[in-house]
Amino acid sequence: MTKLKEITSFFETLAPLSLQESYDNSGLILGNPNQEINSVLITLDVTEKVVDEAVEKGAELIVAHHPVIFSGLKKITGKTDVERSLIKAVKNDIAIYAAHTNLDSVTGGVNSKICAKLNLQNCKVLQPSSGQLKKLVTFIPEKQAPKVSEAVFKAGGGHIGNYDYCGYSLEGTGSFRGDENTNPFVGEKGQIHYEKEIRFETIFPNYLQGKIISALTEAHPYEEVAYDIYPLDNQSLKTGMGMVGELSSPVSEPEFLNQVKNTFKTGVIKHTQLREKQVKKVAVCGGSGSFLLKAAIAANADVFVSADFKYHQFFDAENKIVIADIGHFESEQFTKELFYELLIKNFPKFAVHFSEVNTNPVFYF
Ligand SMILES: [Zn+2]
């Protein structure tokens, strides 16, 4: 039997909640973490119809991209679709989970999926996030240094781009004196002791801090482990907003837009003037991505595939890029497939259902 908290912790290992934007509300929105789950319904949006469908299909959990509650709700009287969805879900013991901007900003998330659908290669994060990394410095007696550093690496420290086990060691001398309540690993209590130690340093993402410190203190032989944690300004190479990649061979702009139209089955693509150039480099951002236009231009992308551009923002393309606004829902539709693949692979006993409700509120006449 799988508990809800096992599913949420699985998603949050892949897409940590600390990566979500400040306005977002990703994570477990409704439900008891200890609830047992056998069947899941996946959707982009939670609406009353989707909750009805979950009841019909016997799903105990709805996994959605957009959080059903964004900002606080002060009353739940059933006046709005959101309130009715929640009331129905509570009455039917259906949990609701959302992985939104945190899933947008990880490699292997929403934008990686879009890149895969467009057959883009050499994909990189378009606007890497900063303030997500920290440095650990610790001091380990020489002999135990390999074991302790290994434990820190295994807990997720030392990843830089496609490299792992990134660390740095330097020899030096540590000193300490324990009082009468101590039982020092080396030296005598009450005596100043000098020990040949290794200063070991490595980098880790903020959200792993608890795990890294437990691994360090568990593996380290000292009663009191000395360590420092520094916040870093470095950009993360693996997390951030949007992605940019390349087509295996250049195509004309109309040919590329046709491919996008077919892949995303969009009713219409709103785009800026074509530049009569071949398309090789493509930037993407699922959902409202207009804030990334400058980054897409800076990355020398020929086309930026995203959604929710306002009239005046189309002017900002300045003939330096072609904006292709394919619709918010359309751009994010493959997130359902992503959820499906992740759930089936990691929880093979689950019944995973795609919602058949079209939650797109936008129609094209
Ligand atoms: Zn969205």
Boltz pocket constraint, residues with backbone or C-beta under 6 A from the ligand:
constraints:
  - pocket:
      binder: B
      contacts: [[A, 66], [A, 286], [A, 287], [A, 288], [A, 328], [A, 332]]
      max_distance: 6.0
